[in-house]
Amino acid sequence: MGGTRLRRPPAPTDAERARSVATRGGTAALVGTGSPEPVVPLVHHLHADGSAVLLLADDSPVLARIREAENAELPVMLEITDSAPVDLREPVRALLWITGWLREPDAEAARRAALQIADVAPHHGLLDLGHGATLVRLSPSSAVLADAEGSAALAPVELAAARPDPFCRLEDQWLSHLEESHPDVFDALARHLPPTLRATEGARIRPLGVDRCGLRLRVETPQGDHDVRLAWQHDVGTVEELRRELGLMVGCPFRATAAAGEVGHVADEQD
C-alpha cells in the first residue's frame, strides 16, 4: 500500500498567477538582445496578452539592432521580476519570461501608445518620448511563469483569457501594513504551520502574498526559507469576504477585527 498523499492547498491557475504578475508590473529587463548585460527599460507596461510597450534610451544598442535586423524586428526575452511586499532575505517571489519580437513603431503610433499607458499607469518617464527616449513594442510568442507553486509554459491567448487576482493591486500595501502594525497576527497564524516549522527555533513568519485562494507566508529560519500557503475556507472575491476569511484563519476575534479592518481601509485608499 502506498503512503498518504498530501493534498496541496488550492491556488490560482498558472495563467491567473502570470496575469497577476503582469498586472502588478514588477521590474523588467530585456535579455537575449546581444548586449552583455540585461537592458532595463526606462518605462515598461504589460498588456493582458503579454505584449508590452517599453521606453528605451535613444542610445540603447537595442534600437540599433532592431533597425539593422531583417524585417526590423529583434527576437528577445522580457523578464519580469515580481518581488515580495516586505523586505525579505530572498525578495523574489515570481519570475515571468515573455519571448517575442521587438519592433519600433512609427512616431504617431508611439505617441498613441504612450497616451494609452498614461491613462492607466502614469509615469513621468513617458514625457521623455521623443526627447532622449524611444518607444518599442514587444509582440509575444510564448511565456513562462516560475513561482513557489511551480513553473508553467503559457500561450499569449491563455494570458489574455485569464483574469488577474482581485487583490493583486491591494496586497502590497495591506501586507506591509499588517506586518508593521499587527505583528501579533503572525503569532496566531503560526498554529497553521507544519509542526517542523513551528518547532524551529528562531523562525520568523513574514507575509508573502494574498489571493482569492489564501494567504502565502514566508518562514525565515536559520537553516533557510520556506514558503507556506494557507487556504481560505472559501474562495474570496471581495474585501468583505477577505475580512471574514482572515478572521476565521486568525481565530482570535479581537486580533481579526483589528487586522482585517485594515483591508477595507487600504482598499478605500486604492480607489
ROBA-425758 format. One line per 10 residues: number of its first residue (from 1); their letters; for each residue x, y, z negated of C-alpha. Coordinates in Angstrom, 3 decimals. Example, Ala and Ser with C-alpha at 12.3 -4.5 7.8 and 13.67 -1.06 7.14 Angstrom:
BEGIN
1> as> 12.300/-4.500/-7.800 ~ 13.670/-1.060/-7.140
end
This chain:
BEGIN
1> mggtrlrrpp> 0.000/0.000/0.000 ~ 1.262/3.477/0.798 ~ 1.740/6.223/-1.758 ~ -0.742/9.005/-2.417 ~ -0.698/11.655/0.285 ~ -0.685/15.220/-0.976 ~ -3.192/17.431/0.814 ~ -1.761/20.783/1.853 ~ -3.816/23.828/0.880 ~ -5.799/25.312/3.782
11> aptdaerars> -4.113/28.125/5.683 ~ -4.987/30.391/8.618 ~ -4.310/28.830/12.014 ~ -0.971/29.241/13.779 ~ -2.496/31.764/16.182 ~ -4.117/33.742/13.342 ~ -0.855/33.964/11.432 ~ 1.036/35.035/14.555 ~ -1.619/37.637/15.365 ~ -1.363/38.985/11.805
21> vatrggtaal> 2.417/39.328/12.158 ~ 1.886/41.190/15.426 ~ -0.747/43.438/13.840 ~ 1.484/44.365/10.887 ~ 4.231/45.272/13.355 ~ 7.273/44.420/11.225 ~ 10.713/45.233/12.555 ~ 11.667/44.491/16.151 ~ 14.771/43.615/18.117 ~ 15.366/42.625/21.737
31> vgtgspepvv> 17.656/39.634/22.202 ~ 18.911/37.932/25.339 ~ 19.425/41.256/27.122 ~ 23.111/40.728/27.854 ~ 24.136/43.079/25.041 ~ 26.455/41.593/22.379 ~ 24.086/42.740/19.601 ~ 20.275/42.792/19.373 ~ 18.769/46.000/20.740 ~ 16.498/47.766/18.235
41> plvhhlhadg> 13.833/49.916/19.926 ~ 13.081/53.408/18.651 ~ 9.374/52.519/18.585 ~ 7.580/49.242/19.202 ~ 3.908/48.350/19.435 ~ 2.424/44.893/19.987 ~ -0.912/44.288/21.665 ~ -3.293/41.436/20.896 ~ -1.957/39.162/23.643 ~ 1.672/39.526/22.602
51> savllladds> 2.511/42.133/25.221 ~ 4.495/45.027/23.854 ~ 5.406/48.632/24.520 ~ 8.907/49.660/23.488 ~ 10.665/53.001/23.421 ~ 14.400/52.815/24.171 ~ 17.078/55.480/24.094 ~ 17.920/56.733/27.586 ~ 21.487/55.496/27.221 ~ 20.431/51.956/26.299
61> pvlarireae> 22.223/49.432/28.562 ~ 18.922/47.515/28.756 ~ 17.461/50.211/31.001 ~ 20.372/49.933/33.423 ~ 19.942/46.146/33.564 ~ 16.224/46.467/34.303 ~ 16.902/48.851/37.188 ~ 19.621/46.604/38.590 ~ 17.601/43.367/38.216 ~ 15.771/41.615/41.018
71> naelpvmlei> 12.184/42.930/41.163 ~ 13.213/45.460/38.477 ~ 12.297/43.096/35.643 ~ 14.525/41.599/32.973 ~ 13.864/38.309/31.102 ~ 14.155/38.977/27.360 ~ 13.005/37.815/23.957 ~ 11.424/40.178/21.433 ~ 11.972/39.136/17.813 ~ 9.509/40.454/15.235
81> tdsapvdlre> 10.528/40.098/11.589 ~ 7.754/40.065/9.005 ~ 9.013/40.901/5.513 ~ 7.505/40.462/2.065 ~ 5.701/43.394/0.410 ~ 8.102/43.408/-2.562 ~ 11.878/43.331/-2.882 ~ 12.707/39.602/-2.791 ~ 16.111/37.902/-2.692 ~ 15.093/36.478/0.690
91> pvrallwitg> 12.658/39.048/2.099 ~ 11.834/37.490/5.497 ~ 8.595/35.530/5.355 ~ 7.902/35.025/9.074 ~ 9.505/35.418/12.488 ~ 7.639/35.815/15.756 ~ 9.555/35.418/19.017 ~ 7.897/36.600/22.228 ~ 9.535/35.694/25.521 ~ 8.674/37.573/28.669
101> wlrepdaeaa> 9.650/40.125/31.296 ~ 10.693/43.685/30.577 ~ 9.706/46.357/33.126 ~ 9.842/50.147/33.308 ~ 6.507/51.715/34.326 ~ 6.285/54.952/36.240 ~ 6.224/58.242/34.313 ~ 2.438/58.662/34.377 ~ 1.778/55.097/33.176 ~ 4.382/55.590/30.433
111> rraalqiadv> 2.628/58.740/29.211 ~ -0.746/56.954/29.131 ~ 0.758/54.066/27.161 ~ 2.326/56.452/24.638 ~ -1.000/58.241/24.120 ~ -2.766/54.912/23.583 ~ -0.231/53.965/20.909 ~ -0.540/57.376/19.257 ~ -4.292/56.830/18.883 ~ -3.909/53.584/16.894
121> aphhglldlg> -0.400/53.766/15.392 ~ 1.018/57.312/15.417 ~ 4.820/57.517/15.351 ~ 6.948/60.663/15.555 ~ 9.380/58.861/17.888 ~ 6.780/58.932/20.663 ~ 7.500/62.650/21.015 ~ 10.929/61.713/22.390 ~ 9.419/60.150/25.518 ~ 10.953/61.998/28.453
131> hgatlvrlsp> 13.327/63.794/26.085 ~ 16.020/61.220/25.449 ~ 13.845/58.118/25.398 ~ 12.224/55.844/27.996 ~ 9.207/53.584/27.610 ~ 9.248/49.955/28.808 ~ 6.647/47.175/28.788 ~ 7.078/43.521/27.856 ~ 4.772/41.086/29.667 ~ 4.704/37.875/27.583
141> ssavladaeg> 5.004/34.329/28.881 ~ 5.162/32.479/25.539 ~ 5.509/32.981/21.803 ~ 6.888/31.002/18.861 ~ 5.990/31.543/15.205 ~ 8.074/30.318/12.264 ~ 6.956/30.774/8.656 ~ 6.520/28.821/5.427 ~ 3.552/26.944/6.917 ~ 5.683/25.586/9.784
151> saalapvela> 6.502/26.534/13.362 ~ 4.314/26.633/16.451 ~ 4.517/27.487/20.142 ~ 1.690/29.683/21.393 ~ 0.480/30.941/24.733 ~ -0.407/34.638/25.111 ~ -4.058/33.669/25.636 ~ -4.074/31.984/22.211 ~ -2.755/35.139/20.559 ~ -5.358/37.256/22.331
161> aarpdpfcrl> -8.205/34.947/21.277 ~ -7.198/34.875/17.597 ~ -8.236/37.482/15.063 ~ -5.736/38.913/12.555 ~ -6.341/38.090/8.919 ~ -8.831/40.557/7.368 ~ -6.280/41.530/4.693 ~ -3.120/41.744/6.788 ~ -3.007/45.558/6.648 ~ -4.082/45.722/2.996
171> edqwlshlee> -1.795/43.162/1.377 ~ 1.446/45.166/1.199 ~ 0.016/47.964/-0.931 ~ -2.143/45.705/-3.061 ~ 0.509/43.073/-3.827 ~ 3.133/45.732/-4.561 ~ 0.744/47.380/-6.998 ~ -0.177/44.019/-8.526 ~ 3.445/43.216/-9.336 ~ 4.225/46.698/-10.634
181> shpdvfdala> 1.128/47.324/-12.742 ~ -0.272/43.871/-13.573 ~ 2.665/41.503/-14.203 ~ 0.534/39.546/-16.699 ~ -1.484/38.230/-13.752 ~ 1.524/36.206/-12.632 ~ 1.838/34.694/-16.106 ~ -1.740/33.497/-15.711 ~ -1.096/32.162/-12.198 ~ 1.833/30.065/-13.452
191> rhlpptlrat> -0.589/27.365/-14.575 ~ -1.353/26.603/-10.923 ~ 2.283/25.884/-10.024 ~ 3.669/22.357/-9.628 ~ 4.885/21.013/-13.002 ~ 8.542/21.002/-11.934 ~ 8.419/24.728/-11.170 ~ 6.506/25.561/-14.363 ~ 9.220/23.832/-16.358 ~ 12.135/25.557/-14.593
201> egarirplgv> 13.981/27.897/-16.923 ~ 14.495/31.380/-15.532 ~ 11.800/31.045/-12.847 ~ 10.244/34.318/-11.684 ~ 6.899/34.397/-9.875 ~ 6.631/37.022/-7.134 ~ 3.811/37.960/-4.713 ~ 4.474/36.866/-1.136 ~ 1.194/37.257/0.740 ~ -2.590/37.092/0.628
211> drcglrlrve> -5.013/35.961/3.321 ~ -8.515/34.640/3.791 ~ -7.477/31.178/2.571 ~ -5.499/32.015/-0.550 ~ -2.616/33.661/-2.337 ~ 1.036/32.984/-1.489 ~ 3.685/33.167/-4.189 ~ 7.478/33.072/-4.103 ~ 9.012/31.364/-7.145 ~ 12.619/32.510/-7.531
221> tpqgdhdvrl> 14.690/30.135/-9.662 ~ 18.418/29.928/-10.426 ~ 18.558/26.918/-8.102 ~ 16.744/28.510/-5.160 ~ 13.450/29.893/-3.878 ~ 10.150/28.031/-3.482 ~ 7.041/29.220/-1.643 ~ 3.688/28.103/-3.046 ~ 0.221/28.576/-1.547 ~ -2.733/28.712/-3.954
231> awqhdvgtve> -6.069/28.209/-2.219 ~ -9.228/30.164/-2.974 ~ -12.247/28.051/-3.804 ~ -13.893/29.503/-0.686 ~ -12.553/31.394/2.325 ~ -12.899/35.140/1.889 ~ -13.578/37.867/4.404 ~ -14.412/40.930/2.341 ~ -12.781/42.831/-0.519 ~ -15.628/41.858/-2.851
241> elrrelglmv> -15.104/38.156/-2.075 ~ -11.372/38.575/-2.633 ~ -12.049/40.169/-6.031 ~ -14.239/37.233/-7.036 ~ -11.797/34.551/-5.932 ~ -8.843/36.243/-7.626 ~ -10.847/36.421/-10.835 ~ -11.568/32.705/-10.670 ~ -7.929/31.911/-9.992 ~ -6.545/34.098/-12.775
251> gcpfrataaa> -9.025/32.622/-15.228 ~ -8.978/35.428/-17.790 ~ -11.889/37.825/-17.145 ~ -10.060/40.811/-18.660 ~ -6.943/40.350/-16.527 ~ -9.083/39.565/-13.491 ~ -11.244/42.674/-13.860 ~ -8.226/44.991/-14.074 ~ -6.181/43.408/-11.298 ~ -8.974/42.548/-8.890
261> gevghvadeq> -10.457/46.010/-9.287 ~ -7.347/47.413/-7.645 ~ -8.216/45.555/-4.428 ~ -11.136/47.857/-3.793 ~ -9.167/50.955/-4.800 ~ -6.352/50.184/-2.348 ~ -8.856/49.254/0.363 ~ -10.561/52.642/-0.038 ~ -7.177/54.382/0.320 ~ -6.527/52.445/3.534
271> d> -9.820/53.568/5.121
end
